[in-house]
């Protein structure tokens, strides 16, 4: 299952909540560091990007940069190596 499908499932399924997820993605730095955001920080799910609001600006992160999605202690998505 793709990262986008997992996020869509948690957004639309009546028994699941996007706000409860923790998303780890590759941050755009020379070191390729990882950043972590809560599902509650996601403003919108677009076709190829999820959108965050940072310092009053919309920041679009491509789904292919998502490394892992967690719901509590459970890993619900992990990118293949």
Biopython code that builds the backbone (N, CA, C, O; Angstrom):
import numpy as np
from Bio.PDB.StructureBuilder import StructureBuilder

atoms = [
    (1, "UNK", "N", (0.851, -1.176, 0.000)),
    (1, "UNK", "CA", (0.000, 0.000, 0.000)),
    (1, "UNK", "C", (0.899, 1.243, 0.000)),
    (1, "UNK", "O", (1.938, 1.259, 0.661)),
    (2, "UNK", "N", (0.505, 2.261, -0.728)),
    (2, "UNK", "CA", (1.304, 3.484, -0.821)),
    (2, "UNK", "C", (1.054, 4.401, 0.385)),
    (2, "UNK", "O", (0.051, 4.264, 1.086)),
    (3, "UNK", "N", (1.975, 5.325, 0.608)),
    (3, "UNK", "CA", (1.826, 6.307, 1.687)),
    (3, "UNK", "C", (0.559, 7.126, 1.486)),
    (3, "UNK", "O", (-0.159, 7.402, 2.447)),
    (4, "UNK", "N", (0.280, 7.515, 0.252)),
    (4, "UNK", "CA", (-0.927, 8.301, -0.049)),
    (4, "UNK", "C", (-2.180, 7.528, 0.334)),
    (4, "UNK", "O", (-3.102, 8.091, 0.925)),
    (5, "UNK", "N", (-2.218, 6.243, 0.002)),
    (5, "UNK", "CA", (-3.400, 5.424, 0.340)),
    (5, "UNK", "C", (-3.584, 5.300, 1.845)),
    (5, "UNK", "O", (-4.714, 5.309, 2.335)),
    (6, "UNK", "N", (-2.479, 5.184, 2.588)),
    (6, "UNK", "CA", (-2.576, 5.106, 4.051)),
    (6, "UNK", "C", (-3.149, 6.417, 4.595)),
    (6, "UNK", "O", (-4.055, 6.399, 5.428)),
    (7, "UNK", "N", (-2.623, 7.551, 4.127)),
    (7, "UNK", "CA", (-3.121, 8.847, 4.599)),
    (7, "UNK", "C", (-4.589, 9.031, 4.221)),
    (7, "UNK", "O", (-5.379, 9.511, 5.035)),
    (8, "UNK", "N", (-4.962, 8.660, 3.006)),
    (8, "UNK", "CA", (-6.367, 8.751, 2.589)),
    (8, "UNK", "C", (-7.265, 7.882, 3.472)),
    (8, "UNK", "O", (-8.347, 8.303, 3.880)),
    (9, "UNK", "N", (-6.804, 6.679, 3.757)),
    (9, "UNK", "CA", (-7.592, 5.781, 4.599)),
    (9, "UNK", "C", (-7.845, 6.394, 5.969)),
    (9, "UNK", "O", (-8.965, 6.344, 6.477)),
    (10, "UNK", "N", (-6.799, 6.976, 6.574)),
    (10, "UNK", "CA", (-6.955, 7.575, 7.901)),
    (10, "UNK", "C", (-7.764, 8.870, 7.843)),
    (10, "UNK", "O", (-8.360, 9.276, 8.841)),
    (11, "UNK", "N", (-7.786, 9.499, 6.711)),
    (11, "UNK", "CA", (-8.586, 10.726, 6.567)),
    (11, "UNK", "C", (-10.071, 10.397, 6.399)),
    (11, "UNK", "O", (-10.916, 11.071, 6.989)),
    (12, "UNK", "N", (-10.403, 9.372, 5.605)),
    (12, "UNK", "CA", (-11.792, 9.129, 5.227)),
    (12, "UNK", "C", (-12.487, 7.998, 5.975)),
    (12, "UNK", "O", (-13.716, 7.993, 6.048)),
    (13, "UNK", "N", (-11.762, 7.051, 6.526)),
    (13, "UNK", "CA", (-12.392, 5.917, 7.216)),
    (13, "UNK", "C", (-13.026, 6.415, 8.516)),
    (13, "UNK", "O", (-12.374, 7.110, 9.296)),
    (14, "UNK", "N", (-14.296, 6.063, 8.753)),
    (14, "UNK", "CA", (-14.984, 6.579, 9.945)),
    (14, "UNK", "C", (-14.351, 6.151, 11.273)),
    (14, "UNK", "O", (-14.517, 6.840, 12.280)),
    (15, "UNK", "N", (-13.635, 5.033, 11.290)),
    (15, "UNK", "CA", (-13.042, 4.564, 12.533)),
    (15, "UNK", "C", (-11.588, 4.967, 12.729)),
    (15, "UNK", "O", (-10.955, 4.562, 13.704)),
    (16, "UNK", "N", (-11.059, 5.756, 11.813)),
    (16, "UNK", "CA", (-9.645, 6.146, 11.883)),
    (16, "UNK", "C", (-9.530, 7.661, 11.824)),
    (16, "UNK", "O", (-10.420, 8.345, 11.319)),
    (17, "UNK", "N", (-8.407, 8.185, 12.353)),
    (17, "UNK", "CA", (-8.229, 9.640, 12.381)),
    (17, "UNK", "C", (-6.826, 10.019, 11.909)),
    (17, "UNK", "O", (-5.828, 9.562, 12.467)),
    (18, "UNK", "N", (-6.764, 10.847, 10.890)),
    (18, "UNK", "CA", (-5.502, 11.344, 10.345)),
    (18, "UNK", "C", (-4.685, 12.050, 11.439)),
    (18, "UNK", "O", (-3.456, 11.980, 11.448)),
    (19, "UNK", "N", (-5.374, 12.720, 12.345)),
    (19, "UNK", "CA", (-4.719, 13.487, 13.408)),
    (19, "UNK", "C", (-3.871, 12.628, 14.337)),
    (19, "UNK", "O", (-2.982, 13.141, 15.017)),
    (20, "UNK", "N", (-4.139, 11.332, 14.371)),
    (20, "UNK", "CA", (-3.431, 10.430, 15.283)),
    (20, "UNK", "C", (-2.128, 9.878, 14.702)),
    (20, "UNK", "O", (-1.397, 9.164, 15.389)),
    (21, "UNK", "N", (-1.837, 10.202, 13.447)),
    (21, "UNK", "CA", (-0.644, 9.669, 12.797)),
    (21, "UNK", "C", (0.584, 10.540, 13.036)),
    (21, "UNK", "O", (0.483, 11.734, 13.317)),
    (22, "UNK", "N", (1.748, 9.903, 12.915)),
    (22, "UNK", "CA", (3.037, 10.582, 12.936)),
    (22, "UNK", "C", (3.745, 10.194, 11.640)),
    (22, "UNK", "O", (3.950, 9.013, 11.364)),
    (23, "UNK", "N", (4.117, 11.206, 10.846)),
    (23, "UNK", "CA", (4.687, 10.971, 9.524)),
    (23, "UNK", "C", (6.151, 11.385, 9.520)),
    (23, "UNK", "O", (6.475, 12.521, 9.867)),
    (24, "UNK", "N", (7.028, 10.486, 9.137)),
    (24, "UNK", "CA", (8.461, 10.772, 9.007)),
    (24, "UNK", "C", (8.784, 10.838, 7.522)),
    (24, "UNK", "O", (8.452, 9.933, 6.758)),
    (25, "UNK", "N", (9.441, 11.934, 7.126)),
    (25, "UNK", "CA", (9.782, 12.093, 5.712)),
    (25, "UNK", "C", (11.188, 12.645, 5.561)),
    (25, "UNK", "O", (11.746, 13.214, 6.500)),
    (26, "UNK", "N", (11.755, 12.476, 4.381)),
    (26, "UNK", "CA", (13.095, 12.988, 4.082)),
    (26, "UNK", "C", (12.972, 14.498, 3.904)),
    (26, "UNK", "O", (12.260, 14.982, 3.025)),
    (27, "UNK", "N", (13.680, 15.226, 4.756)),
    (27, "UNK", "CA", (13.677, 16.686, 4.712)),
    (27, "UNK", "C", (14.706, 17.141, 3.694)),
    (27, "UNK", "O", (15.754, 16.513, 3.546)),
    (28, "UNK", "N", (14.421, 18.207, 3.005)),
    (28, "UNK", "CA", (15.301, 18.686, 1.935)),
    (28, "UNK", "C", (16.490, 19.453, 2.512)),
    (28, "UNK", "O", (16.480, 20.681, 2.591)),
    (29, "UNK", "N", (17.495, 18.709, 2.905)),
    (29, "UNK", "CA", (18.750, 19.291, 3.373)),
    (29, "UNK", "C", (19.877, 18.517, 2.706)),
    (29, "UNK", "O", (19.660, 17.393, 2.251)),
    (30, "UNK", "N", (21.070, 19.087, 2.636)),
    (30, "UNK", "CA", (22.193, 18.349, 2.036)),
    (30, "UNK", "C", (22.454, 17.014, 2.735)),
    (30, "UNK", "O", (22.910, 16.056, 2.112)),
    (31, "UNK", "N", (22.159, 16.964, 4.036)),
    (31, "UNK", "CA", (22.394, 15.743, 4.801)),
    (31, "UNK", "C", (21.276, 14.723, 4.617)),
    (31, "UNK", "O", (21.425, 13.563, 5.003)),
    (32, "UNK", "N", (20.151, 15.148, 4.025)),
    (32, "UNK", "CA", (19.017, 14.241, 3.839)),
    (32, "UNK", "C", (18.396, 13.822, 5.149)),
    (32, "UNK", "O", (17.977, 12.674, 5.300)),
    (33, "UNK", "N", (18.331, 14.732, 6.094)),
    (33, "UNK", "CA", (17.772, 14.438, 7.410)),
    (33, "UNK", "C", (16.290, 14.094, 7.311)),
    (33, "UNK", "O", (15.646, 14.355, 6.295)),
    (34, "UNK", "N", (15.768, 13.515, 8.364)),
    (34, "UNK", "CA", (14.349, 13.198, 8.432)),
    (34, "UNK", "C", (13.647, 14.223, 9.302)),
    (34, "UNK", "O", (14.207, 14.708, 10.284)),
    (35, "UNK", "N", (12.424, 14.545, 8.936)),
    (35, "UNK", "CA", (11.570, 15.410, 9.736)),
    (35, "UNK", "C", (10.339, 14.597, 10.111)),
    (35, "UNK", "O", (9.950, 13.673, 9.397)),
    (36, "UNK", "N", (9.734, 14.953, 11.233)),
    (36, "UNK", "CA", (8.545, 14.256, 11.718)),
    (36, "UNK", "C", (7.438, 15.280, 11.924)),
    (36, "UNK", "O", (7.659, 16.329, 12.529)),
    (37, "UNK", "N", (6.242, 14.971, 11.416)),
    (37, "UNK", "CA", (5.079, 15.833, 11.627)),
    (37, "UNK", "C", (3.918, 14.986, 12.105)),
    (37, "UNK", "O", (3.855, 13.785, 11.842)),
    (38, "UNK", "N", (3.015, 15.617, 12.800)),
    (38, "UNK", "CA", (1.786, 14.959, 13.233)),
    (38, "UNK", "C", (0.753, 15.070, 12.120)),
    (38, "UNK", "O", (0.764, 16.030, 11.350)),
    (39, "UNK", "N", (-0.119, 14.108, 12.037)),
    (39, "UNK", "CA", (-1.187, 14.160, 11.048)),
    (39, "UNK", "C", (-2.056, 15.396, 11.217)),
    (39, "UNK", "O", (-2.631, 15.886, 10.245)),
    (40, "UNK", "N", (-2.157, 15.903, 12.434)),
    (40, "UNK", "CA", (-2.956, 17.110, 12.691)),
    (40, "UNK", "C", (-2.367, 18.347, 12.027)),
    (40, "UNK", "O", (-3.058, 19.355, 11.880)),
    (41, "UNK", "N", (-1.101, 18.288, 11.624)),
    (41, "UNK", "CA", (-0.453, 19.422, 10.966)),
    (41, "UNK", "C", (-0.730, 19.461, 9.463)),
    (41, "UNK", "O", (-0.457, 20.467, 8.809)),
    (42, "UNK", "N", (-1.266, 18.378, 8.918)),
    (42, "UNK", "CA", (-1.539, 18.313, 7.485)),
    (42, "UNK", "C", (-2.765, 19.158, 7.172)),
    (42, "UNK", "O", (-3.837, 18.957, 7.743)),
    (43, "UNK", "N", (-2.594, 20.096, 6.265)),
    (43, "UNK", "CA", (-3.675, 20.984, 5.851)),
    (43, "UNK", "C", (-4.516, 20.381, 4.730)),
    (43, "UNK", "O", (-5.727, 20.592, 4.663)),
    (44, "UNK", "N", (-3.854, 19.626, 3.848)),
    (44, "UNK", "CA", (-4.536, 19.106, 2.671)),
    (44, "UNK", "C", (-3.766, 17.911, 2.116)),
    (44, "UNK", "O", (-2.544, 17.831, 2.241)),
    (45, "UNK", "N", (-4.498, 16.990, 1.504)),
    (45, "UNK", "CA", (-3.892, 15.868, 0.783)),
    (45, "UNK", "C", (-4.182, 16.080, -0.695)),
    (45, "UNK", "O", (-5.322, 15.955, -1.140)),
    (46, "UNK", "N", (-3.142, 16.399, -1.445)),
    (46, "UNK", "CA", (-3.289, 16.603, -2.884)),
    (46, "UNK", "C", (-2.953, 15.300, -3.607)),
    (46, "UNK", "O", (-2.659, 14.286, -2.974)),
    (47, "UNK", "N", (-3.000, 15.338, -4.918)),
    (47, "UNK", "CA", (-2.748, 14.127, -5.708)),
    (47, "UNK", "C", (-1.343, 13.567, -5.483)),
    (47, "UNK", "O", (-1.186, 12.358, -5.311)),
    (48, "UNK", "N", (-0.328, 14.420, -5.480)),
    (48, "UNK", "CA", (1.057, 13.965, -5.363)),
    (48, "UNK", "C", (1.789, 14.501, -4.135)),
    (48, "UNK", "O", (2.950, 14.161, -3.907)),
    (49, "UNK", "N", (1.113, 15.338, -3.343)),
    (49, "UNK", "CA", (1.751, 16.009, -2.209)),
    (49, "UNK", "C", (0.821, 16.041, -1.008)),
    (49, "UNK", "O", (-0.400, 15.992, -1.155)),
    (50, "UNK", "N", (1.418, 16.125, 0.206)),
    (50, "UNK", "CA", (0.628, 16.540, 1.358)),
    (50, "UNK", "C", (1.092, 17.946, 1.708)),
    (50, "UNK", "O", (2.252, 18.296, 1.488)),
    (51, "UNK", "N", (0.192, 18.742, 2.248)),
    (51, "UNK", "CA", (0.451, 20.162, 2.440)),
    (51, "UNK", "C", (0.488, 20.493, 3.925)),
    (51, "UNK", "O", (-0.416, 20.132, 4.679)),
    (52, "UNK", "N", (1.550, 21.187, 4.335)),
    (52, "UNK", "CA", (1.714, 21.674, 5.701)),
    (52, "UNK", "C", (1.698, 23.192, 5.679)),
    (52, "UNK", "O", (1.987, 23.803, 4.650)),
    (53, "UNK", "N", (1.364, 23.801, 6.801)),
    (53, "UNK", "CA", (1.458, 25.244, 6.944)),
    (53, "UNK", "C", (2.661, 25.526, 7.827)),
    (53, "UNK", "O", (2.686, 25.131, 8.993)),
    (54, "UNK", "N", (3.658, 26.207, 7.278)),
    (54, "UNK", "CA", (4.896, 26.524, 7.994)),
    (54, "UNK", "C", (5.161, 28.012, 7.895)),
    (54, "UNK", "O", (5.326, 28.546, 6.798)),
    (55, "UNK", "N", (5.204, 28.688, 9.042)),
    (55, "UNK", "CA", (5.472, 30.129, 9.092)),
    (55, "UNK", "C", (4.536, 30.885, 8.144)),
    (55, "UNK", "O", (4.964, 31.803, 7.444)),
    (56, "UNK", "N", (3.271, 30.498, 8.126)),
    (56, "UNK", "CA", (2.288, 31.169, 7.297)),
    (56, "UNK", "C", (2.334, 30.820, 5.821)),
    (56, "UNK", "O", (1.595, 31.400, 5.025)),
    (57, "UNK", "N", (3.191, 29.881, 5.443)),
    (57, "UNK", "CA", (3.320, 29.457, 4.033)),
    (57, "UNK", "C", (2.875, 28.015, 3.875)),
    (57, "UNK", "O", (3.076, 27.185, 4.762)),
    (58, "UNK", "N", (2.268, 27.731, 2.736)),
    (58, "UNK", "CA", (1.902, 26.354, 2.400)),
    (58, "UNK", "C", (3.141, 25.642, 1.862)),
    (58, "UNK", "O", (3.763, 26.103, 0.905)),
    (59, "UNK", "N", (3.492, 24.525, 2.478)),
    (59, "UNK", "CA", (4.649, 23.738, 2.064)),
    (59, "UNK", "C", (4.130, 22.399, 1.560)),
    (59, "UNK", "O", (3.440, 21.678, 2.282)),
    (60, "UNK", "N", (4.465, 22.073, 0.322)),
    (60, "UNK", "CA", (4.013, 20.836, -0.311)),
    (60, "UNK", "C", (5.135, 19.804, -0.268)),
    (60, "UNK", "O", (6.225, 20.035, -0.793)),
    (61, "UNK", "N", (4.857, 18.667, 0.361)),
    (61, "UNK", "CA", (5.829, 17.581, 0.499)),
    (61, "UNK", "C", (5.367, 16.413, -0.381)),
    (61, "UNK", "O", (4.247, 15.932, -0.207)),
    (62, "UNK", "N", (6.192, 15.949, -1.312)),
    (62, "UNK", "CA", (5.800, 14.812, -2.156)),
    (62, "UNK", "C", (5.662, 13.523, -1.331)),
    (62, "UNK", "O", (6.455, 13.266, -0.425)),
    (63, "UNK", "N", (4.665, 12.737, -1.653)),
    (63, "UNK", "CA", (4.449, 11.476, -0.937)),
    (63, "UNK", "C", (5.657, 10.546, -1.038)),
    (63, "UNK", "O", (5.909, 9.773, -0.113)),
    (64, "UNK", "N", (6.406, 10.603, -2.134)),
    (64, "UNK", "CA", (7.537, 9.686, -2.286)),
    (64, "UNK", "C", (8.654, 9.964, -1.281)),
    (64, "UNK", "O", (9.565, 9.148, -1.137)),
    (65, "UNK", "N", (8.599, 11.103, -0.581)),
    (65, "UNK", "CA", (9.599, 11.386, 0.453)),
    (65, "UNK", "C", (9.211, 10.837, 1.820)),
    (65, "UNK", "O", (10.001, 10.919, 2.761)),
    (66, "UNK", "N", (8.012, 10.280, 1.946)),
    (66, "UNK", "CA", (7.595, 9.686, 3.222)),
    (66, "UNK", "C", (8.357, 8.384, 3.435)),
    (66, "UNK", "O", (8.395, 7.515, 2.564)),
    (67, "UNK", "N", (8.959, 8.272, 4.607)),
    (67, "UNK", "CA", (9.740, 7.090, 4.979)),
    (67, "UNK", "C", (8.901, 6.141, 5.824)),
    (67, "UNK", "O", (8.953, 4.923, 5.650)),
    (68, "UNK", "N", (8.122, 6.720, 6.751)),
    (68, "UNK", "CA", (7.371, 5.891, 7.693)),
    (68, "UNK", "C", (6.149, 6.650, 8.194)),
    (68, "UNK", "O", (6.170, 7.872, 8.338)),
    (69, "UNK", "N", (5.077, 5.890, 8.457)),
    (69, "UNK", "CA", (3.877, 6.440, 9.075)),
    (69, "UNK", "C", (3.561, 5.555, 10.271)),
    (69, "UNK", "O", (3.511, 4.330, 10.160)),
    (70, "UNK", "N", (3.348, 6.198, 11.418)),
    (70, "UNK", "CA", (3.050, 5.472, 12.661)),
    (70, "UNK", "C", (1.706, 5.899, 13.219)),
    (70, "UNK", "O", (1.299, 7.056, 13.112)),
    (71, "UNK", "N", (1.037, 4.935, 13.814)),
    (71, "UNK", "CA", (-0.168, 5.203, 14.598)),
    (71, "UNK", "C", (0.157, 4.695, 15.993)),
    (71, "UNK", "O", (0.089, 3.495, 16.259)),
    (72, "UNK", "N", (0.511, 5.618, 16.882)),
    (72, "UNK", "CA", (1.002, 5.216, 18.193)),
    (72, "UNK", "C", (2.318, 4.478, 18.034)),
    (72, "UNK", "O", (3.245, 4.986, 17.402)),
    (73, "UNK", "N", (2.407, 3.284, 18.601)),
    (73, "UNK", "CA", (3.624, 2.475, 18.493)),
    (73, "UNK", "C", (3.631, 1.581, 17.252)),
    (73, "UNK", "O", (4.631, 0.925, 16.963)),
    (74, "UNK", "N", (2.519, 1.556, 16.525)),
    (74, "UNK", "CA", (2.395, 0.669, 15.368)),
    (74, "UNK", "C", (2.853, 1.366, 14.086)),
    (74, "UNK", "O", (2.420, 2.479, 13.788)),
    (75, "UNK", "N", (3.724, 0.709, 13.337)),
    (75, "UNK", "CA", (4.128, 1.201, 12.021)),
    (75, "UNK", "C", (3.063, 0.741, 11.032)),
    (75, "UNK", "O", (2.877, -0.459, 10.827)),
    (76, "UNK", "N", (2.355, 1.707, 10.412)),
    (76, "UNK", "CA", (1.300, 1.364, 9.452)),
    (76, "UNK", "C", (1.790, 1.486, 8.014)),
    (76, "UNK", "O", (1.131, 1.016, 7.087)),
    (77, "UNK", "N", (2.952, 2.119, 7.831)),
    (77, "UNK", "CA", (3.576, 2.211, 6.504)),
    (77, "UNK", "C", (5.075, 2.388, 6.685)),
    (77, "UNK", "O", (5.525, 3.160, 7.532)),
    (78, "UNK", "N", (5.841, 1.665, 5.880)),
    (78, "UNK", "CA", (7.284, 1.858, 5.824)),
    (78, "UNK", "C", (7.708, 1.722, 4.375)),
    (78, "UNK", "O", (7.390, 0.740, 3.706)),
    (79, "UNK", "N", (8.429, 2.723, 3.905)),
    (79, "UNK", "CA", (8.908, 2.698, 2.515)),
    (79, "UNK", "C", (9.894, 1.551, 2.325)),
    (79, "UNK", "O", (10.736, 1.275, 3.179)),
    (80, "UNK", "N", (9.761, 0.904, 1.196)),
    (80, "UNK", "CA", (10.696, -0.184, 0.883)),
    (80, "UNK", "C", (12.075, 0.401, 0.620)),
    (80, "UNK", "O", (12.204, 1.494, 0.068)),
    (81, "UNK", "N", (13.090, -0.328, 1.018)),
    (81, "UNK", "CA", (14.472, 0.140, 0.835)),
    (81, "UNK", "C", (14.932, 0.019, -0.584)),
    (81, "UNK", "O", (16.069, 0.371, -0.897)),
]
sb = StructureBuilder()
sb.init_structure("model")
sb.init_model(0)
sb.init_chain("A")
sb.init_seg("    ")
for serial, (resi, resn, name, xyz) in enumerate(atoms, 1):
    if name == "N":
        sb.init_residue(resn, " ", resi, " ")
    sb.init_atom(name, np.array(xyz, "f"), 0.0, 1.0, " ", f" {name:<3s}", serial, name[0])
structure = sb.get_structure()
